[in-house]
Amino acid sequence: MRIALFVETYVPYINGVVTHVKILKEGLEQQGHQVLVVCSDGQAKEHYIKDGILHCPGHISKKFYGYSLSLPFSSRRMELLREFDPDVCHIHTEFGIGLFGAHAAKKLGKPLVYTLHTMYDDYLYYVSPKAFLGLTKKFSRWYVRRLAERSSAVLGPSKKCVEYFRSCGLQKEVHVIPNSVELDLFHPSATSEEQRNAVREQYHIPAGDMVACFVGRMGREKSVDVLLDYWKETITPEDHIHLLLIGDGPQLPEWRVRAQEEGLEDRVTFCGKVMHKDIPPYFAICDAYVTASLSEAHSISMLEGMASGLPVLQRLDPLNAYQVQQGGNGYLFETAQEMAAHLREIRDLSPQEKQALKERVIDSVKESGAKQIANCLLKVYQEVVNSRPTEEM
């Protein structure tokens, strides 16, 4: 098959959506399918295709972490896409490139597949003044529903996406296809002792301390402030449990100051931005992945931690609770005391028990690789190609 994947930004920029599309592309190509990724590129002066990627000139947005945004319509872009002649157009964004993908599918008479990756209610504060949040939320939900209604198939990585679509007023079926992870890249064997020691030395983490980590955007929606509150309330220096916070974002300066003012510097370390390819050694020195975020659909950073063997401590989010097998690959918590109890439980395991837990965690994500995600999507693609429905927005 010939598949066009539409995403607002792509490598070398990395976020959860980019990682998902990258793994999907690799999985499809490994099985002999042809893939064209259509993305915005703030460095491109004109449209061009290289290594299966259609680069589209875009405007770099400082507000969105330096990612670029492209206009939704371009005759040259359409011409290049027509030459590729996709069997399926699959959009992974609601912005300019996504809107172009929906328009292109209709114009070329191709089925449209739409994956929702983001629960936008938790992110609207980035683009809307507080006084207009209600109106912006109403428009956002209307727009997502209309985009889904014109699609031949609608997907999301978790049950939470299904609920979000329902809250937007969508009645059609939503396929739940979990996110994937680069299993080989994050396997514990992929890092050396030298790399692991270098990370510990860089952040002055004593060799005997337990380390828990969170990886993600340092933005309000990730609830890192909740982790700081819980750490202050229940984790003492005598516990020898260290929190490593990896990522950049608008709240990072504020949270760094807060940790300093509250005397958490000996227990909490902010690493700032770390390149995706450099993260495996960080996971390799950790004993657990902890998150208080309630904004996730299916966190790829969490999956990467699990691929590294880290049991997950996840603040209870009822629609995502099934992602953690209590006592199997992690634990759910609602209070600071529950979080701390689970951390101490992991800390106090024997070396043999820790190894057994690590192996259980890795085993729980072994079906989340490129081949598996590609096979799931190919079933959807084949269905929409066979049915060839036409919808209008």
C-alpha positions as a printed Julia matrix, in Angstrom:
393×3 Matrix{Float64}:
   0.0     0.0    0.0
   0.96    3.64  -0.37
   0.23    5.61   2.79
   0.53    9.35   3.4
   0.97   10.36   7.05
   0.29   13.99   7.95
   1.92   15.46  11.07
   2.6    19.07  12.02
   6.25   18.54  12.92
   8.67   15.66  12.47
  12.21   14.58  13.3
  14.62   15.98  14.35
  11.95   17.54  16.57
  10.57   15.0   19.02
   7.31   14.75  20.9
   4.84   11.94  21.48
   3.08   12.36  18.14
   6.35   12.49  16.2
   7.57    9.35  17.94
   4.31    7.57  17.13
   4.46    8.52  13.44
   8.17    7.65  13.2
   7.6     4.16  14.61
   4.54    3.66  12.39
   6.5     4.69   9.3
   9.3     2.28  10.14
   6.89   -0.57  10.83
   5.02   -0.07   7.55
   8.21    0.2    5.51
   9.64   -2.95   7.11
   6.66   -4.8    5.65
   7.2    -3.42   2.17
   4.69   -0.55   2.13
   5.52    2.91   0.78
   5.12    5.81   3.2
   5.23    9.56   2.68
   5.32   11.75   5.79
   3.93   15.24   5.13
   5.16   17.74   7.7
   5.84   21.41   8.33
   9.48   22.5    8.22
  10.41   26.0    9.34
  13.8    25.69   7.62
  12.38   24.77   4.19
  12.22   27.53   1.58
  10.18   25.41  -0.82
   8.36   22.09  -0.87
  10.6    19.08  -1.44
  10.68   15.34  -0.8
  13.69   13.61   0.76
  13.89   10.16   2.38
  10.14    9.68   2.26
   9.38   13.05   3.87
   7.54   15.9    2.16
   8.93   19.07   3.75
   6.49   21.99   3.68
   7.61   25.58   4.33
   6.29   26.77   7.67
   6.45   29.49  10.27
   8.42   28.72  13.42
   6.3    29.34  16.52
   8.2    30.26  19.68
   5.01   29.71  21.66
   4.97   26.05  20.65
   8.55   25.07  21.57
  10.08   26.12  18.26
   7.86   23.83  16.18
   6.68   25.17  12.84
   3.19   25.55  11.42
   2.24   25.51   7.75
  -0.7    26.96   5.86
  -3.38   24.35   5.12
  -3.42   24.86   1.35
  -0.67   24.7   -1.29
  -0.92   23.82  -4.96
   2.7    22.58  -5.03
   2.1    20.37  -2.0
  -1.0    18.94  -3.65
   0.93   18.3   -6.84
   3.63   16.34  -5.02
   1.05   14.36  -3.08
  -0.85   13.54  -6.26
   2.38   12.18  -7.77
   2.82    9.92  -4.74
  -0.8     8.77  -5.23
  -1.56    7.45  -1.73
  -4.11    4.73  -1.11
  -4.85    6.27   2.3
  -4.4     9.72   3.86
  -3.83    9.46   7.64
  -3.8    12.7    9.63
  -2.2    12.98  13.08
  -2.78   16.7   13.62
  -5.69   19.12  13.62
  -3.69   22.14  12.47
  -2.51   23.3    9.03
  -0.97   20.06   7.81
  -3.89   18.03   9.17
  -6.42   20.28   7.49
  -4.46   19.95   4.25
  -4.52   16.15   4.62
  -8.3    16.17   5.02
  -8.68   18.48   2.01
  -6.28   16.37  -0.07
  -8.13   13.14   0.74
 -11.38   14.66  -0.51
  -9.82   16.22  -3.61
  -7.95   13.03  -4.58
 -10.85   10.74  -3.74
  -8.9     8.86  -1.06
 -10.14    7.53   2.29
  -9.22    9.67   5.3
  -8.05    8.19   8.62
  -7.83   10.48  11.67
  -5.94    9.78  14.91
  -6.59   12.06  17.88
  -3.48   12.25  20.06
  -4.25   15.19  22.35
  -6.96   15.92  24.9
  -7.22   19.57  23.91
  -9.26   20.72  26.9
  -6.06   20.51  28.98
  -3.98   22.55  26.51
  -6.24   25.45  25.53
  -4.58   27.81  28.01
  -1.59   27.87  25.62
  -3.65   29.64  22.94
  -6.63   31.26  24.63
  -6.96   34.1   27.17
  -8.62   32.89  30.36
 -11.76   34.94  29.69
 -12.34   33.08  26.4
 -11.51   29.53  27.53
 -15.16   28.46  27.54
 -15.75   29.67  24.0
 -12.44   28.24  22.81
 -13.28   24.86  24.33
 -16.66   24.83  22.59
 -15.08   25.63  19.22
 -12.27   23.11  19.74
 -14.73   20.29  20.4
 -16.87   21.27  17.42
 -13.81   21.29  15.16
 -12.58   17.87  16.35
 -16.05   16.41  15.84
 -16.38   17.79  12.32
 -12.93   16.49  11.37
 -13.85   13.06  12.72
 -17.22   13.04  10.96
 -15.61   13.47   7.56
 -13.09   10.68   8.2
 -13.49    7.1    7.03
 -12.0     5.82  10.29
 -11.37    7.51  13.64
  -8.65    6.35  16.01
  -7.22    7.14  19.43
  -4.52    5.54  21.6
  -6.73    4.97  24.66
 -10.26    4.72  26.01
  -9.83    8.32  27.13
  -9.89    9.39  23.47
 -13.19    7.58  22.97
 -14.67    9.49  25.89
 -13.3    12.76  24.53
 -14.87   12.14  21.12
 -18.18   11.38  22.82
 -17.94   14.65  24.77
 -17.45   16.38  21.41
 -20.72   14.88  20.19
 -19.27   12.19  17.89
 -21.38    9.06  17.62
 -19.38    6.92  15.16
 -17.04    4.09  16.12
 -13.6     4.99  17.49
 -10.81    2.4   17.14
  -8.51    2.21  20.16
  -4.95    1.46  18.99
  -2.38    1.96  21.77
   0.8     3.91  21.18
   4.04    2.14  20.38
   7.61    2.37  21.64
  11.11    1.83  20.25
  11.76   -1.36  22.2
  15.39   -1.88  21.21
  16.41    1.74  21.88
  15.1     1.69  25.45
  15.97   -1.85  26.49
  18.31   -1.81  29.53
  20.99   -3.6   27.51
  21.2    -0.62  25.13
  23.19    1.48  27.63
  26.67    1.0   29.07
  27.82    1.23  32.68
  29.93    4.21  31.66
  26.86    6.05  30.33
  24.88    5.31  33.47
  27.68    6.44  35.76
  28.05    9.66  33.76
  24.39   10.57  34.35
  24.62    9.91  38.08
  27.8    11.97  38.33
  26.36   14.84  36.29
  23.45   15.25  38.72
  25.34   14.24  41.89
  23.05   11.31  42.69
  24.58    8.99  45.32
  25.12    5.45  44.06
  22.9     3.95  46.76
  19.89    6.23  46.23
  16.72    5.02  44.57
  15.75    7.18  41.57
  12.26    7.83  40.21
  11.78    9.92  37.08
   9.24   11.78  34.99
   9.83   12.76  31.36
   7.67   15.34  29.64
   6.82   18.96  28.96
   7.2    21.18  31.99
   3.74   22.65  31.53
   0.76   22.96  33.86
  -1.08   20.06  32.24
   1.66   17.61  33.36
   1.0    18.3   37.08
   4.65   18.24  38.11
   3.61   20.66  40.87
   1.59   17.79  42.35
   4.7    15.61  42.41
   6.6    18.4   44.17
   3.82   18.71  46.76
   3.75   14.95  47.33
   7.55   14.74  47.59
   7.65   17.55  50.15
   4.85   15.93  52.15
   6.1    12.35  52.31
   9.69   11.84  51.06
  12.44   12.72  53.51
  16.24   12.83  52.95
  16.44    9.67  55.06
  14.37    7.81  52.46
  17.18    8.18  49.91
  14.62    8.44  47.08
  15.52   10.94  44.37
  13.16   12.46  41.77
  14.57   13.21  38.32
  12.43   15.57  36.22
  13.42   15.54  32.54
  12.08   18.08  30.06
  11.64   21.75  29.22
   8.59   23.97  29.22
   7.02   27.23  30.39
   6.69   26.21  34.05
  10.29   25.0   34.43
  11.74   28.25  35.92
   8.85   28.55  38.38
   9.07   24.93  39.51
  12.85   25.12  39.9
  12.48   28.12  42.21
   9.68   26.39  44.1
  11.77   23.26  44.71
  14.62   25.43  45.98
  12.4    27.5   48.28
  10.81   24.37  49.72
  14.14   22.69  50.44
  13.77   19.88  47.91
  17.09   20.32  46.13
  18.6    17.25  47.82
  15.68   15.08  46.67
  14.53   16.63  43.36
  16.57   17.44  40.26
  15.37   19.27  37.15
  17.42   18.13  34.15
  15.9    20.52  31.62
  15.83   19.56  27.96
  17.45   16.24  27.08
  17.6    15.04  23.48
  15.43   11.99  22.86
  18.37    9.85  21.73
  20.18   10.64  25.0
  17.35    9.62  27.36
  17.98    5.82  27.59
  20.86    6.18  30.11
  18.62    8.38  32.28
  16.0     5.64  32.4
  18.74    3.08  33.01
  19.74    4.66  36.35
  16.13    4.84  37.53
  14.04    2.39  39.53
  10.55    3.72  38.73
   8.62    6.1   36.46
   6.2     8.37  38.32
   3.52   10.66  36.89
   0.75   12.78  38.37
  -0.52   14.01  34.99
  -4.22   13.57  34.21
  -3.92   14.98  30.69
  -2.38   11.94  28.96
  -4.09    9.71  26.42
  -1.37    7.05  26.39
   1.99    8.47  27.42
   4.84    7.44  25.11
   7.4     8.62  27.68
   5.78    6.25  30.16
   5.99    3.42  27.6
   9.66    4.22  27.03
  10.25    3.97  30.76
   8.46    0.62  30.82
  10.55   -0.61  27.88
  13.52    0.21  30.13
  12.03   -1.96  32.87
  10.7     0.83  35.1
   7.51    0.05  37.02
   5.02    2.91  36.66
   3.53    4.85  39.54
   0.54    6.58  37.98
  -1.81    8.98  39.7
  -5.29    7.51  39.32
  -6.98    8.59  36.1
 -10.01    6.27  35.86
 -10.15    6.13  32.05
  -6.44    5.24  31.89
  -6.3     2.97  34.94
  -6.26   -0.16  32.75
  -2.83    0.85  31.4
  -1.23   -0.13  34.72
  -1.46   -3.69  36.03
  -1.49   -3.12  39.78
   1.54   -4.89  41.24
   2.41   -6.3   37.81
   3.98   -3.46  35.83
   3.25   -0.68  38.29
   0.94    0.89  40.84
  -1.87    3.45  40.93
  -1.98    6.09  43.65
  -4.39    8.81  44.73
  -2.6    10.35  47.7
   0.94   11.38  48.57
   1.01    8.63  51.19
   0.08    5.94  48.66
   2.73    7.18  46.24
   5.4     7.15  48.93
   4.39    3.69  50.15
   4.76    2.23  46.65
   8.13    3.93  46.17
   9.42    2.48  49.45
   8.03   -0.93  48.52
  10.04   -0.9   45.29
  13.11    0.48  47.07
  13.05   -2.33  49.64
  12.79   -5.23  47.19
  15.68   -7.65  47.09
  17.93   -7.59  44.0
  16.22  -10.75  42.76
  12.76   -9.27  43.3
  13.76   -6.05  41.52
  15.03   -8.02  38.53
  11.82  -10.05  38.38
   9.75   -6.86  38.5
  11.86   -5.3   35.74
  11.34   -8.34  33.54
   7.57   -8.26  34.12
   7.44   -4.59  33.17
   9.43   -5.12  29.94
   7.25   -8.11  29.09
   4.1    -5.97  29.48
   5.12   -3.73  26.54
   6.69   -6.34  24.25
   3.7    -6.12  21.89
   4.12   -2.34  21.51
   6.8    -2.32  18.81
   6.82   -1.06  15.22
   5.6    -4.33  13.69
   2.6    -4.56  16.01
   1.45   -0.96  15.49
   1.87   -1.31  11.73
  -0.24   -4.48  11.67
  -3.03   -2.78  13.64
  -3.09    0.19  11.28
  -2.91   -1.96   8.15
  -6.19   -3.63   9.14
  -7.82   -0.21   9.41
  -6.3     0.96   6.12
  -7.52   -2.14   4.3
 -11.04   -1.67   5.65
 -11.31    1.94   4.5
  -9.78    1.17   1.09
 -12.26   -1.64   0.56
 -15.24    0.45   1.62
 -14.11    3.68  -0.16
 -16.73    5.9    1.53
 -17.04    9.58   0.7
 -17.82   12.16   3.33
 -18.2    15.89   3.25
 -17.42   18.29   6.02
